[in-house]
Amino acid sequence: MAMSSASPSRPRAPGHYRLRWTPAQQMFACGTAQYVSHGPTEIEPSHDLAHLLVAACSDLDWLPVGSDAEIRPSEYNAVLLENVLDRSYDAVFKPELEAEIVGRTAGNARFFVEEYYAPFPIPAGEAYRRFCAGIDLAALMRLSPYFFRQKTREIACPSQALHRFSFAKDDAPPAAGEAALFRHIVENQFGRMRREAGLS
């Protein structure tokens, strides 16, 4: 069962984001707006971090609370961002996967709208365009090392029972080596996504 504050989906003033994940309870928040879920989950902490990155890098919906019409776009935005970041992470270690990122991500986005979360408030193509246009790519590039760090932690310690993460909107974590390559791949993928969505 999920519980949350009644705060709006787009709080920007605090600029501080945090998550706490255990097998029994998952929480992520921005300022006073938070989502809490009690009980076992198969969702990885990096998915919750994707929600927070949507909040920090856009004015898109990110908090999955309220009516279905409010929850579904928030989940869509987080799932779509997580897909791009996950696949970009994999491509750091298997470069041959990079060519598949945009096509597979777009396919998953369409499945999410047309099947998994149907009926969706808007058509699949419009949801995809809004996402591509709405993400502040400069902010995402600056914060992307956090996702790389969290994903690496999950893979290295799959049985870890507690994950905590917090960051500020204006953070600029260092990115070197594989983390820098990850950021470069993500930037390239968003460029392709925007071109294919007719935005550039």
C-alpha positions in Angstrom: 0.0 0.0 0.0 1.4 3.4 -1.0 1.0 6.6 1.0 2.1 10.1 0.3 1.8 13.7 1.3 -0.8 15.7 -0.5 1.8 18.0 -2.0 1.8 18.8 -5.8 3.8 16.8 -8.2 6.1 19.6 -9.2 7.6 21.2 -6.1 10.8 23.0 -7.2 11.7 25.5 -4.4 13.5 23.2 -2.0 15.8 21.8 -4.6 16.7 18.8 -2.3 15.9 15.2 -3.2 16.2 12.1 -1.1 15.3 8.4 -1.1 15.4 5.6 1.4 14.9 2.1 0.1 14.5 -1.2 2.0 12.8 -4.4 1.1 10.0 -3.5 3.5 9.6 0.2 2.8 10.5 2.5 -0.1 10.4 6.3 0.2 11.4 9.1 -2.1 10.8 12.8 -1.7 11.4 16.4 -2.8 10.9 18.9 0.0 7.6 18.0 1.7 6.3 16.0 -1.3 6.9 12.3 -0.8 5.9 8.9 -1.9 6.0 6.0 0.6 5.3 2.3 -0.2 5.1 -0.4 2.4 5.7 -4.0 1.7 7.9 -6.2 -0.5 8.9 -4.8 -4.0 10.7 -6.0 -7.1 11.4 -2.4 -8.1 15.1 -1.4 -7.7 16.2 1.8 -5.9 17.4 3.2 -9.2 13.8 3.4 -10.4 13.0 5.6 -7.4 16.1 7.7 -8.2 14.7 8.1 -11.8 11.6 9.7 -10.3 13.7 12.2 -8.4 15.8 13.0 -11.5 12.6 13.7 -13.4 11.7 16.1 -10.6 15.1 17.8 -10.6 15.5 18.0 -14.4 12.1 19.0 -15.6 8.6 20.3 -14.9 7.1 16.9 -15.8 5.0 14.9 -13.4 7.2 12.8 -11.1 5.2 12.0 -8.0 3.0 8.8 -8.4 0.2 9.8 -6.1 -3.4 10.9 -6.6 -5.8 9.7 -9.3 -4.8 7.3 -12.1 -4.6 10.3 -14.5 -2.0 11.8 -12.2 -0.1 8.6 -11.3 0.3 7.2 -14.9 2.2 10.2 -16.4 4.5 10.2 -13.3 5.3 6.5 -13.7 5.7 6.9 -17.5 8.3 9.7 -17.1 10.3 7.8 -14.5 10.1 4.5 -16.5 11.2 6.2 -19.7 14.1 8.0 -18.1 15.1 4.8 -16.3 15.0 2.9 -19.6 17.4 5.4 -21.3 19.7 5.4 -18.3 19.7 1.7 -17.7 20.4 0.9 -21.4 23.1 3.6 -21.5 24.7 2.0 -18.4 24.7 -1.4 -20.1 26.3 0.1 -23.2 29.2 1.4 -21.2 30.3 -2.2 -20.7 28.9 -3.6 -24.0 29.3 -0.9 -26.7 27.4 -3.0 -29.2 24.2 -2.3 -27.3 24.3 1.5 -27.8 22.7 1.3 -31.3 19.6 -0.4 -29.7 18.9 2.1 -27.0 16.5 4.5 -28.7 14.5 1.9 -30.6 14.0 -0.3 -27.5 13.3 2.6 -25.3 10.6 4.0 -27.7 9.1 0.5 -28.0 8.9 0.2 -24.2 7.3 3.7 -24.0 4.6 2.8 -26.5 3.9 -0.5 -24.7 3.6 1.4 -21.4 1.0 3.8 -22.8 -1.0 1.4 -25.1 -1.0 -1.7 -23.0 0.6 -1.7 -19.5 -1.0 1.5 -18.3 -4.0 1.8 -20.6 -6.1 3.9 -20.8 -3.4 6.6 -20.7 -4.4 10.2 -20.5 -2.7 11.2 -23.8 -1.6 9.3 -27.0 1.8 7.5 -27.0 3.4 9.8 -29.5 2.4 12.9 -27.5 3.6 11.5 -24.2 7.0 10.7 -25.8 7.3 14.2 -27.3 6.4 15.8 -24.0 9.1 13.8 -22.2 11.8 14.5 -24.8 11.0 18.2 -24.8 10.5 18.5 -21.1 13.8 17.1 -19.8 16.5 19.7 -19.2 19.4 17.9 -20.7 22.1 20.1 -19.2 20.7 19.4 -15.7 20.4 15.6 -16.4 24.0 15.5 -17.7 25.2 17.3 -14.5 23.3 14.9 -12.2 23.8 11.7 -14.3 26.8 10.4 -12.3 24.4 9.8 -9.4 22.4 7.3 -11.4 25.6 5.6 -12.5 26.8 5.4 -8.9 23.5 4.0 -7.7 23.3 1.4 -10.5 26.8 0.3 -9.8 26.0 -0.2 -6.2 22.9 -2.3 -7.0 24.9 -4.6 -9.2 27.9 -4.9 -6.9 25.7 -5.5 -3.8 22.5 -7.1 -5.0 21.6 -8.3 -1.4 22.1 -4.8 0.1 19.1 -4.2 2.3 19.3 -0.5 2.7 19.9 2.2 0.1 20.0 5.9 0.9 20.5 8.7 -1.5 20.2 12.5 -1.3 21.3 15.3 -3.6 20.6 18.9 -4.4 19.3 20.2 -7.7 22.4 22.2 -8.3 24.9 19.4 -7.5 27.7 18.7 -10.0 29.1 15.3 -9.0 32.4 14.4 -10.8 32.3 12.0 -13.7 35.5 10.3 -14.8 36.2 7.1 -16.7 33.1 4.9 -17.1 30.9 7.5 -15.5 32.0 10.1 -18.1 31.4 7.6 -20.9 27.9 6.9 -19.4 27.1 10.6 -19.5 28.3 10.9 -23.1 26.1 8.0 -24.2 23.1 9.4 -22.4 23.6 12.8 -24.1 23.8 11.1 -27.5 20.7 9.1 -26.9 18.6 12.1 -25.9 19.8 13.9 -29.1 18.5 11.0 -31.2 15.3 10.8 -29.3 14.6 14.5 -29.8 15.4 14.3 -33.5 13.1 11.3 -33.9 10.4 13.1 -32.0 10.7 16.0 -34.4 12.1 18.4 -31.8 15.4 19.2 -33.5 
